[in-house]
């Protein structure tokens, strides 16, 4: 496997698995979804997502759009024929037009029979009564007014603004906190199905980072999920499937071998939560989420080795719809925690966080007694596990 050169320690290299450990710490802090180009392998161990982006204004009908006439053209103005109909600013359908089956009196339509308009109909292709209708006859309404989701009868929408629409899932009835480029932007409420929606025109075209976090009903805070994408001027940029991963807690941080450990949390109702122990993805555990968003399972610790372990979770709604991983939670299987050894709080500030981890990295693979927490003579993954167990953030 390749190595990464550390120029601050001449002649010594750091294994790539060491870099992956750093990415694992990043998963404890937050998940970043890069929609710009990124090396795929760098995120493969910590993230699987179902983010989709559609740009209303790029002239292409993206997923979730009914039409798209291009930047500056999606104004939803009246179209005098079906061929001249104009897309709405949010690309959800067309503005009023002759041929939509709705009598647009505001635009002087005399009739509208929808697809029946034409030379053989009592209504022309431009919604004018045909000569077959006597001029002395009282005004006639030849069309009906059906309920259609893609029509705004008699209303012309304003010209498209630069807009961002964000849709995703959190936890049922939770408050989703939204940040733009690290600054609090809004708080929106997720519904009983955990769906949330945020729309704003208070944005500047260009690359933007939107971040999301929420507390579940038990007060547990989610991982912070961030999405990086380009906002297109005079277009509606929609980002869908922004998923906050499940929250996860364990019933005990230390448990005797063979004991039952309860792992539980909240997620999206009717989803399936996938729990991974340590780095093993080949034998993941699964738990169903009930209608309130709660999930739980019991882990028989007789099936795992004694020592430090970690658990993390994601959810699946379908085989093609999956969240990233949430915060990793650590626990110890054994009758007695290792005693002695140096403290993982390597800078002595009362917290075990990325500062201590950065110091720890410099000692990887050495015999540095400051980072050899289990005092086995080598700074390795066993010491890293001890640091994770004591992690405060």
LOVOVO-442856 format. One record per residue (C-alpha): residue number from 1; residue in three letters; y, z, x. Coordinates in Angstrom, 1 decimal. Layout:
BEGIN
SITE	n	res	y	z	x
SITE	NUM	Ala	Y	Z	X
...
END
This chain:
BEGIN
SITE	n	res	y	z	x
SITE	1	Unk	0.0	0.0	0.0
SITE	2	Unk	3.5	-0.7	1.2
SITE	3	Unk	5.8	1.9	2.8
SITE	4	Unk	9.5	2.7	2.5
SITE	5	Unk	11.4	3.3	5.7
SITE	6	Unk	13.5	6.5	5.9
SITE	7	Unk	16.2	5.8	8.5
SITE	8	Unk	17.3	9.4	8.6
SITE	9	Unk	13.9	10.3	10.1
SITE	10	Unk	13.2	7.8	12.8
SITE	11	Unk	9.7	6.6	13.1
SITE	12	Unk	8.5	8.3	9.9
SITE	13	Unk	7.7	6.4	6.6
SITE	14	Unk	7.4	7.6	3.1
SITE	15	Unk	4.5	6.3	0.9
SITE	16	Unk	5.3	4.4	-2.2
SITE	17	Unk	3.4	7.0	-4.2
SITE	18	Unk	6.2	9.3	-3.0
SITE	19	Unk	8.8	7.0	-4.5
SITE	20	Unk	6.8	7.0	-7.8
SITE	21	Unk	7.0	10.7	-7.8
SITE	22	Unk	10.8	10.4	-7.7
SITE	23	Unk	10.6	8.1	-10.7
SITE	24	Unk	8.5	10.8	-12.4
SITE	25	Unk	11.3	13.3	-11.9
SITE	26	Unk	13.7	10.7	-13.4
SITE	27	Unk	11.5	10.8	-16.4
SITE	28	Unk	12.1	14.5	-16.7
SITE	29	Unk	15.8	13.9	-16.7
SITE	30	Unk	16.0	10.7	-18.8
SITE	31	Unk	14.7	7.3	-19.6
SITE	32	Unk	16.7	4.2	-18.8
SITE	33	Unk	15.9	0.9	-20.5
SITE	34	Unk	17.3	-1.9	-18.5
SITE	35	Unk	17.8	-5.1	-20.5
SITE	36	Unk	19.3	-6.8	-17.5
SITE	37	Unk	16.9	-8.0	-14.8
SITE	38	Unk	15.1	-5.3	-13.0
SITE	39	Unk	12.0	-5.2	-10.7
SITE	40	Unk	9.2	-4.8	-13.2
SITE	41	Unk	6.9	-2.6	-11.1
SITE	42	Unk	9.7	0.0	-10.5
SITE	43	Unk	9.6	1.1	-14.1
SITE	44	Unk	6.0	0.3	-15.0
SITE	45	Unk	4.8	3.9	-14.4
SITE	46	Unk	7.4	5.6	-16.7
SITE	47	Unk	8.4	3.2	-19.4
SITE	48	Unk	6.9	1.0	-22.1
SITE	49	Unk	9.4	0.0	-24.8
SITE	50	Unk	10.0	-2.4	-27.7
SITE	51	Unk	13.7	-3.0	-27.3
SITE	52	Unk	14.9	-6.3	-28.8
SITE	53	Unk	18.4	-7.7	-28.6
SITE	54	Unk	20.1	-10.4	-30.8
SITE	55	Unk	23.5	-11.9	-30.3
SITE	56	Unk	25.2	-13.0	-33.4
SITE	57	Unk	27.5	-15.7	-32.1
SITE	58	Unk	25.4	-17.4	-29.5
SITE	59	Unk	24.5	-20.3	-31.7
SITE	60	Unk	20.8	-19.4	-31.8
SITE	61	Unk	19.0	-17.7	-34.7
SITE	62	Unk	17.6	-14.6	-33.0
SITE	63	Unk	15.1	-12.2	-34.5
SITE	64	Unk	16.6	-10.5	-37.5
SITE	65	Unk	19.3	-13.2	-38.1
SITE	66	Unk	19.4	-15.6	-41.0
SITE	67	Unk	21.8	-18.0	-39.3
SITE	68	Unk	24.2	-18.3	-36.4
SITE	69	Unk	26.9	-20.9	-36.1
SITE	70	Unk	28.2	-19.8	-32.7
SITE	71	Unk	31.1	-17.7	-31.3
SITE	72	Unk	34.2	-18.0	-33.5
SITE	73	Unk	32.3	-19.9	-36.2
SITE	74	Unk	30.5	-17.1	-38.1
SITE	75	Unk	33.5	-16.4	-40.4
SITE	76	Unk	31.7	-16.6	-43.8
SITE	77	Unk	34.3	-18.9	-45.2
SITE	78	Unk	33.6	-21.0	-48.3
SITE	79	Unk	31.5	-24.2	-47.9
SITE	80	Unk	32.2	-27.0	-50.3
SITE	81	Unk	28.6	-28.3	-49.9
SITE	82	Unk	25.3	-26.9	-48.8
SITE	83	Unk	25.6	-28.7	-45.5
SITE	84	Unk	29.1	-27.1	-44.9
SITE	85	Unk	28.0	-23.5	-45.6
SITE	86	Unk	29.2	-21.0	-43.0
SITE	87	Unk	27.3	-18.0	-41.5
SITE	88	Unk	28.6	-14.4	-42.1
SITE	89	Unk	30.0	-12.5	-39.1
SITE	90	Unk	26.9	-10.3	-38.8
SITE	91	Unk	24.5	-13.3	-39.2
SITE	92	Unk	22.7	-11.7	-42.1
SITE	93	Unk	23.2	-14.7	-44.3
SITE	94	Unk	25.8	-17.3	-45.5
SITE	95	Unk	29.2	-16.9	-47.1
SITE	96	Unk	29.8	-18.4	-50.5
SITE	97	Unk	29.1	-22.2	-50.8
SITE	98	Unk	28.5	-24.9	-53.3
SITE	99	Unk	24.8	-25.0	-53.8
SITE	100	Unk	24.1	-21.3	-53.6
SITE	101	Unk	23.5	-21.1	-57.4
SITE	102	Unk	26.4	-18.8	-57.9
SITE	103	Unk	29.5	-20.0	-59.8
SITE	104	Unk	32.4	-19.5	-57.4
SITE	105	Unk	35.3	-19.6	-59.8
SITE	106	Unk	37.6	-18.4	-57.0
SITE	107	Unk	37.0	-21.7	-55.2
SITE	108	Unk	37.4	-23.9	-58.3
SITE	109	Unk	33.8	-24.6	-58.8
SITE	110	Unk	33.1	-26.0	-62.2
SITE	111	Unk	29.4	-25.5	-62.0
SITE	112	Unk	26.6	-24.7	-59.6
SITE	113	Unk	22.9	-25.3	-60.3
SITE	114	Unk	21.9	-24.5	-56.7
SITE	115	Unk	19.3	-27.0	-55.3
SITE	116	Unk	19.5	-29.0	-58.6
SITE	117	Unk	23.1	-30.1	-57.7
SITE	118	Unk	23.3	-33.9	-57.2
SITE	119	Unk	23.9	-37.3	-58.7
SITE	120	Unk	21.2	-36.8	-61.4
SITE	121	Unk	22.4	-33.4	-62.4
SITE	122	Unk	25.3	-32.3	-64.7
SITE	123	Unk	26.7	-30.7	-61.5
SITE	124	Unk	27.6	-32.7	-58.5
SITE	125	Unk	26.9	-31.9	-54.8
SITE	126	Unk	30.4	-30.5	-54.6
SITE	127	Unk	30.1	-28.4	-57.8
SITE	128	Unk	32.2	-30.6	-60.0
SITE	129	Unk	31.0	-31.4	-63.6
SITE	130	Unk	29.6	-34.9	-63.8
SITE	131	Unk	31.2	-37.5	-66.1
SITE	132	Unk	28.3	-37.0	-68.5
SITE	133	Unk	30.0	-33.8	-69.6
SITE	134	Unk	32.7	-34.7	-72.1
SITE	135	Unk	36.2	-33.9	-70.8
SITE	136	Unk	37.2	-32.3	-74.2
SITE	137	Unk	34.3	-29.9	-74.1
SITE	138	Unk	35.1	-26.3	-73.4
SITE	139	Unk	34.4	-25.1	-69.8
SITE	140	Unk	30.8	-24.7	-69.1
SITE	141	Unk	28.9	-22.4	-66.8
SITE	142	Unk	25.9	-24.4	-65.8
SITE	143	Unk	24.5	-22.2	-63.1
SITE	144	Unk	23.2	-18.6	-63.3
SITE	145	Unk	24.2	-15.7	-61.1
SITE	146	Unk	21.1	-14.5	-59.4
SITE	147	Unk	20.8	-11.5	-57.2
SITE	148	Unk	20.6	-12.8	-53.6
SITE	149	Unk	20.8	-10.9	-50.4
SITE	150	Unk	22.3	-13.8	-48.4
SITE	151	Unk	25.3	-14.5	-50.7
SITE	152	Unk	28.6	-12.8	-51.1
SITE	153	Unk	30.0	-14.4	-54.3
SITE	154	Unk	33.7	-15.1	-54.2
SITE	155	Unk	34.4	-13.1	-51.0
SITE	156	Unk	35.4	-14.5	-47.6
SITE	157	Unk	34.6	-12.1	-44.8
SITE	158	Unk	37.0	-11.6	-42.0
SITE	159	Unk	36.6	-13.5	-38.7
SITE	160	Unk	33.9	-12.1	-36.4
SITE	161	Unk	35.0	-9.2	-34.1
SITE	162	Unk	33.4	-8.0	-31.0
SITE	163	Unk	30.9	-5.6	-32.4
SITE	164	Unk	27.8	-3.6	-31.4
SITE	165	Unk	25.1	-2.6	-33.9
SITE	166	Unk	22.4	-0.2	-32.7
SITE	167	Unk	19.2	0.7	-34.6
SITE	168	Unk	16.4	3.0	-33.6
SITE	169	Unk	14.2	6.0	-34.4
SITE	170	Unk	14.6	9.6	-33.5
SITE	171	Unk	13.3	12.6	-35.5
SITE	172	Unk	13.5	13.1	-39.3
SITE	173	Unk	17.0	14.3	-40.4
SITE	174	Unk	18.1	14.8	-36.8
SITE	175	Unk	21.6	14.3	-35.4
SITE	176	Unk	21.5	11.5	-32.8
SITE	177	Unk	24.2	11.9	-30.1
SITE	178	Unk	25.5	8.6	-28.8
SITE	179	Unk	27.3	8.2	-25.5
SITE	180	Unk	29.1	5.1	-24.2
SITE	181	Unk	29.2	4.8	-20.4
SITE	182	Unk	28.6	8.6	-20.2
SITE	183	Unk	31.3	9.6	-22.7
SITE	184	Unk	30.5	11.0	-26.2
SITE	185	Unk	31.1	8.2	-28.7
SITE	186	Unk	29.6	9.4	-32.0
SITE	187	Unk	26.9	11.4	-33.8
SITE	188	Unk	24.8	9.7	-36.5
SITE	189	Unk	22.3	11.2	-38.8
SITE	190	Unk	18.7	9.9	-38.8
SITE	191	Unk	17.1	9.7	-42.3
SITE	192	Unk	13.8	11.2	-43.4
SITE	193	Unk	11.9	8.4	-41.8
SITE	194	Unk	13.7	9.1	-38.5
SITE	195	Unk	15.7	5.8	-38.6
SITE	196	Unk	19.3	5.8	-37.4
SITE	197	Unk	22.0	3.1	-37.4
SITE	198	Unk	25.3	3.0	-35.4
SITE	199	Unk	27.9	0.2	-35.6
SITE	200	Unk	31.2	0.0	-33.8
SITE	201	Unk	34.0	-2.5	-32.9
SITE	202	Unk	35.6	-0.1	-30.5
SITE	203	Unk	33.9	-1.8	-27.5
SITE	204	Unk	35.0	-4.0	-24.6
SITE	205	Unk	33.1	-7.2	-23.7
SITE	206	Unk	31.0	-6.8	-20.6
SITE	207	Unk	28.1	-4.6	-19.4
SITE	208	Unk	27.8	-1.3	-21.3
SITE	209	Unk	25.5	1.7	-21.2
SITE	210	Unk	24.7	3.4	-24.5
SITE	211	Unk	22.7	6.7	-24.2
SITE	212	Unk	21.0	8.6	-27.0
SITE	213	Unk	19.6	12.1	-27.4
SITE	214	Unk	18.7	14.4	-30.3
SITE	215	Unk	17.2	17.8	-31.1
SITE	216	Unk	14.1	18.1	-33.2
SITE	217	Unk	13.7	20.5	-36.1
SITE	218	Unk	12.5	23.2	-33.7
SITE	219	Unk	15.5	22.9	-31.4
SITE	220	Unk	13.7	21.0	-28.6
SITE	221	Unk	16.0	18.5	-26.9
SITE	222	Unk	14.7	14.9	-26.4
SITE	223	Unk	14.8	13.0	-23.2
SITE	224	Unk	18.1	11.0	-22.9
SITE	225	Unk	17.3	7.3	-23.5
SITE	226	Unk	19.8	4.8	-22.2
SITE	227	Unk	20.1	1.1	-22.9
SITE	228	Unk	22.1	-1.2	-20.6
SITE	229	Unk	23.1	-4.6	-21.9
SITE	230	Unk	26.0	-7.1	-22.0
SITE	231	Unk	28.4	-7.0	-25.0
SITE	232	Unk	29.5	-10.6	-26.0
SITE	233	Unk	33.1	-11.2	-27.0
SITE	234	Unk	33.7	-12.3	-30.6
SITE	235	Unk	30.0	-11.8	-31.4
SITE	236	Unk	27.8	-9.1	-33.0
SITE	237	Unk	25.4	-7.7	-30.3
SITE	238	Unk	22.5	-6.0	-32.1
SITE	239	Unk	20.0	-3.8	-30.2
SITE	240	Unk	16.9	-2.8	-32.2
SITE	241	Unk	13.9	-0.5	-31.6
SITE	242	Unk	15.8	2.1	-29.6
SITE	243	Unk	13.1	4.8	-29.7
SITE	244	Unk	13.6	8.4	-28.7
SITE	245	Unk	10.2	9.6	-27.3
SITE	246	Unk	8.3	12.5	-28.9
SITE	247	Unk	9.3	16.1	-28.0
SITE	248	Unk	6.5	18.0	-26.4
SITE	249	Unk	5.8	21.7	-25.8
SITE	250	Unk	2.7	23.7	-24.8
SITE	251	Unk	1.5	27.0	-26.3
SITE	252	Unk	1.3	28.6	-22.8
SITE	253	Unk	2.4	27.8	-19.3
SITE	254	Unk	-0.7	29.4	-17.9
SITE	255	Unk	-4.1	29.5	-19.5
SITE	256	Unk	-7.6	30.7	-18.4
SITE	257	Unk	-10.2	28.0	-17.7
SITE	258	Unk	-11.9	27.0	-20.9
SITE	259	Unk	-9.1	28.2	-23.2
SITE	260	Unk	-7.6	26.1	-25.9
SITE	261	Unk	-4.1	24.9	-25.2
SITE	262	Unk	-2.0	23.7	-28.1
SITE	263	Unk	0.3	20.7	-27.4
SITE	264	Unk	2.8	19.9	-30.1
SITE	265	Unk	6.2	18.4	-30.9
SITE	266	Unk	8.0	16.0	-33.2
SITE	267	Unk	8.2	12.2	-33.5
SITE	268	Unk	8.4	9.4	-36.0
SITE	269	Unk	6.5	10.0	-39.3
SITE	270	Unk	3.2	8.1	-39.5
SITE	271	Unk	3.3	7.1	-35.8
SITE	272	Unk	0.6	7.9	-33.3
SITE	273	Unk	1.6	10.1	-30.4
SITE	274	Unk	-0.1	9.2	-27.1
SITE	275	Unk	-0.4	12.1	-24.6
SITE	276	Unk	-1.1	11.5	-20.9
SITE	277	Unk	-2.2	14.3	-18.6
SITE	278	Unk	-0.9	14.0	-15.1
SITE	279	Unk	-0.9	10.4	-14.0
SITE	280	Unk	-4.1	9.5	-15.8
SITE	281	Unk	-3.5	6.7	-18.4
SITE	282	Unk	-7.2	5.7	-18.7
SITE	283	Unk	-8.2	8.6	-20.9
SITE	284	Unk	-5.1	9.4	-23.0
SITE	285	Unk	-5.2	11.7	-26.0
SITE	286	Unk	-3.9	10.8	-29.4
SITE	287	Unk	-2.4	12.8	-32.3
SITE	288	Unk	-1.3	11.6	-35.7
SITE	289	Unk	2.3	12.4	-36.9
SITE	290	Unk	2.6	13.7	-40.4
SITE	291	Unk	5.3	12.8	-43.0
SITE	292	Unk	7.6	15.5	-41.7
SITE	293	Unk	7.4	14.2	-38.1
SITE	294	Unk	5.3	17.0	-36.8
SITE	295	Unk	2.3	16.4	-34.5
SITE	296	Unk	-0.1	18.8	-32.6
SITE	297	Unk	-3.5	18.8	-30.9
SITE	298	Unk	-5.7	21.3	-29.0
SITE	299	Unk	-6.7	20.7	-25.5
SITE	300	Unk	-10.0	22.2	-24.3
SITE	301	Unk	-9.1	23.1	-20.7
SITE	302	Unk	-12.8	23.3	-19.7
SITE	303	Unk	-12.6	19.5	-19.4
SITE	304	Unk	-9.9	19.6	-16.7
SITE	305	Unk	-9.8	21.1	-13.2
SITE	306	Unk	-8.1	24.3	-12.4
SITE	307	Unk	-4.6	24.1	-11.0
SITE	308	Unk	-1.2	22.6	-12.0
SITE	309	Unk	-1.1	19.9	-14.6
SITE	310	Unk	1.6	18.0	-16.5
SITE	311	Unk	1.7	16.4	-19.9
SITE	312	Unk	4.0	13.7	-21.3
SITE	313	Unk	4.0	11.7	-24.5
SITE	314	Unk	5.0	8.4	-26.1
SITE	315	Unk	4.5	7.1	-29.6
SITE	316	Unk	3.1	3.9	-31.1
SITE	317	Unk	3.9	2.4	-34.5
SITE	318	Unk	1.8	-0.7	-33.9
SITE	319	Unk	0.1	-2.2	-30.9
SITE	320	Unk	3.4	-4.1	-30.1
SITE	321	Unk	5.8	-1.3	-30.9
SITE	322	Unk	5.9	1.7	-28.4
SITE	323	Unk	8.4	4.2	-27.1
SITE	324	Unk	8.9	5.3	-23.5
SITE	325	Unk	7.7	8.6	-22.2
SITE	326	Unk	9.4	11.9	-23.1
SITE	327	Unk	10.0	14.9	-20.9
SITE	328	Unk	7.1	16.0	-18.8
SITE	329	Unk	5.9	19.6	-19.4
SITE	330	Unk	3.9	21.5	-16.8
SITE	331	Unk	1.2	24.1	-17.2
SITE	332	Unk	-1.4	25.9	-15.0
SITE	333	Unk	-5.1	26.3	-15.6
SITE	334	Unk	-6.5	29.3	-13.8
SITE	335	Unk	-6.7	33.1	-14.0
SITE	336	Unk	-4.1	33.6	-11.3
SITE	337	Unk	-1.1	31.6	-10.1
SITE	338	Unk	-0.9	31.0	-6.4
SITE	339	Unk	0.9	33.8	-4.7
SITE	340	Unk	3.3	33.9	-1.8
SITE	341	Unk	4.8	30.9	-0.1
SITE	342	Unk	8.4	29.7	-0.1
SITE	343	Unk	10.4	29.2	-3.2
SITE	344	Unk	10.9	25.7	-4.7
SITE	345	Unk	14.6	26.7	-5.1
SITE	346	Unk	15.2	25.3	-1.7
SITE	347	Unk	19.0	25.6	-1.7
SITE	348	Unk	19.0	29.1	-3.3
SITE	349	Unk	21.3	28.3	-6.2
SITE	350	Unk	19.0	29.8	-8.8
SITE	351	Unk	17.8	26.4	-10.2
SITE	352	Unk	15.1	24.0	-9.3
SITE	353	Unk	16.5	20.5	-9.8
SITE	354	Unk	17.2	17.2	-8.1
SITE	355	Unk	19.1	18.8	-5.3
SITE	356	Unk	16.0	20.8	-4.3
SITE	357	Unk	13.8	17.7	-4.8
SITE	358	Unk	16.0	15.7	-2.4
SITE	359	Unk	15.6	18.4	0.2
SITE	360	Unk	11.9	18.5	-0.5
SITE	361	Unk	11.6	14.7	0.1
SITE	362	Unk	12.7	15.1	3.7
SITE	363	Unk	9.7	17.2	4.5
SITE	364	Unk	7.1	15.0	2.8
SITE	365	Unk	3.9	14.7	4.9
SITE	366	Unk	5.1	17.2	7.5
SITE	367	Unk	4.1	20.8	8.2
SITE	368	Unk	7.6	22.1	7.3
SITE	369	Unk	7.0	25.7	6.1
SITE	370	Unk	10.1	25.6	3.9
SITE	371	Unk	8.5	23.0	1.6
SITE	372	Unk	4.8	24.0	2.0
SITE	373	Unk	4.8	26.1	-1.2
SITE	374	Unk	1.1	26.6	-1.3
SITE	375	Unk	0.9	27.2	2.5
SITE	376	Unk	-2.0	24.8	3.1
SITE	377	Unk	-0.3	23.3	6.2
SITE	378	Unk	0.9	20.1	4.6
SITE	379	Unk	3.7	19.1	2.3
SITE	380	Unk	2.0	17.0	-0.3
SITE	381	Unk	1.4	16.5	-4.1
SITE	382	Unk	0.1	20.0	-4.5
SITE	383	Unk	3.5	21.3	-3.4
SITE	384	Unk	5.2	18.7	-5.6
SITE	385	Unk	3.2	20.1	-8.6
SITE	386	Unk	4.4	23.6	-7.8
SITE	387	Unk	8.0	22.4	-7.8
SITE	388	Unk	7.5	20.6	-11.2
SITE	389	Unk	6.0	23.8	-12.6
SITE	390	Unk	9.2	25.7	-11.7
SITE	391	Unk	11.6	22.9	-12.7
SITE	392	Unk	14.7	24.1	-14.5
SITE	393	Unk	16.8	20.9	-14.4
END
